[in-house]
Structure formats: C-alpha cells, structure tokens
C-alpha cells in the first residue's frame, strides 16, 4: 500500500461511536487530524474515551457514523478481517496491560508482529537482517539487559515487560505507533526516561507516535498535545 508521507496519517471527520444503540455516544468528534511523523500526546481524565478512540484508530472498534481514515484508508470500508490485517501491517500497538504472550520468550514476543505481517517482516529482512538480531538490537536500545532476552517474559519486572512491549510495537518499522497509557505502573522518573527512548526509536523508524495518558505532566515531551475532553463533543462517555 503506497502512502504519501507528507499527508495526514489520521483523519477523523464527523465521527460518532456508541457501544450499543440504546446508549448515548461515547465519542462525537467533529474533526481530528494527525500528520506523518508527528509525536502527539492525547490527555484527559479516566473515562473520557481515550482507549475507545484508540480502538477506532486501530479498527478494533468501528464508528457508526463519519469517516475514520488511517494512512489514506477508510477503515469503515474494510471487513473485520481486513481491518485486522491492516492493523498488523501498519500499526504498532503498546497496550496498557502490555498483552505479552507468557509462553514465549522475550525475543519471540518482539518478533511476533513479523509472523502476522509480511510487510513488517520484509522491512526487517530486506537489509539481510535477521528477525532475532533485530529484536535484540531494539531491546538493547530500550535498555533491556542481554541476559534476559531469551527468558520467558513472566520472569521480567513490570518495567522490563514494558520495554518488551515497546520493542514489539516498533518491530518492522510500522508507520504508526500507538501507546495506551503504557507507563501507568511506573514512577515519574522512569516514565520520562521510557518515553524519551520511545520517541527516539519512533524517530529512527520515521513513525508517527500517538501516546495516550491521563498524566498531563508528560505532555512537554511531545511536539503536540490535545485534550480529548475538548475534541470529544459527546455529553456522556464511559
């Protein structure tokens, strides 16, 4: 899929989403644009719809009304299977709870996106790079000790698991990195250090970074920030 990197990577227009027909909208967003290579911080209190918005951007949720265009593709025009494939090819997602597979080693967790996306696998191997070596390089840059790389992820601390989740999202240089409050379990100093490493790696991959948090003290690290409570016009959110 070709995409002009000077264009918008995210375009939401007149979007409305509700969980059930009998419930009020959780999201009503007249307009939201995010540019290529931008580092965007999305803030707002718990319950304002941040994770729901990320679900729309990744195609996990589907808007009942409006346009959700990612990398020039209107996600509403895709089937659920096509949306899953699109997400695997183009989006690295750092989940709030990490969602690492406990029965896999650290490096196997990191290379997992390349098992689901031939595009991301090709991004790694086209320079004669091996998947495992690339995973180890990412982990080293994210300050994970080499002795842990072949251990089961269950033997790692929360902070170490966080770095594995970030490396997995960065693997194969996806065009968009989305992070859903991945630092909520860390203290302030460790949060800042982690975000700075994530920004550095996103820059190296020329990726757009969309980072969601309820902690406004982190927004100074990003090139732009938005408060979802001002963008979301829904009166009642869950």
KACOR-V414029 format. One record per residue. N is the residue number from 1. NEAR is the number of other ideal C-beta (glycine too) atoms within 10 Angstrom. Layout:
n=[N/N]
near=[NEAR/NEAR]
This chain:
n=[1/2/3/4/5/6/7/8/9/10/11/12/13/14/15/16/17/18/19/20/21/22/23/24/25/26/27/28/29/30/31/32/33/34/35/36/37/38/39/40/41/42/43/44/45/46/47/48/49/50/51/52/53/54/55/56/57/58/59/60/61/62/63/64/65/66/67/68/69/70/71/72/73/74/75/76/77/78/79/80/81/82/83/84/85/86/87/88/89/90/91/92/93/94/95/96/97/98/99/100/101/102/103/104/105/106/107/108/109/110/111/112/113/114/115/116/117/118/119/120/121/122/123/124/125/126/127/128/129/130/131/132/133/134/135/136/137/138/139/140/141/142/143/144/145/146/147/148/149/150/151/152/153/154/155/156/157/158/159/160/161/162/163/164/165/166/167/168/169/170/171/172/173/174/175/176/177/178/179/180/181/182/183/184/185/186/187/188/189/190/191/192/193/194/195/196/197/198/199/200/201/202/203/204/205/206/207/208/209/210/211/212/213/214/215/216/217/218/219/220/221/222/223/224/225/226/227/228/229/230/231/232/233/234/235/236/237/238]
near=[10/5/15/9/12/8/12/19/24/20/18/23/13/12/23/16/23/19/12/6/6/6/10/13/21/22/25/20/23/13/12/21/12/20/15/18/16/18/20/21/23/26/21/21/12/8/13/22/23/24/16/21/27/22/18/25/22/22/21/16/20/14/20/12/12/19/15/24/19/26/23/13/17/11/22/17/11/17/8/10/8/13/20/15/16/19/23/21/19/22/24/27/23/24/17/18/12/18/11/20/13/9/9/15/19/25/22/19/24/31/24/18/24/22/12/14/21/13/17/22/17/11/19/20/15/8/7/6/12/11/21/15/11/23/26/20/12/24/23/13/16/21/12/23/11/9/7/19/18/12/14/16/21/11/12/18/10/10/16/19/21/25/25/25/25/28/27/28/27/25/25/26/18/25/21/23/24/24/26/21/19/27/23/13/16/16/9/11/8/14/20/16/14/20/23/11/15/25/17/11/20/25/12/12/19/11/24/24/26/25/26/21/24/16/13/13/11/18/17/9/16/19/12/12/17/15/15/21/15/8/19/24/12/19/8/10/19/12]
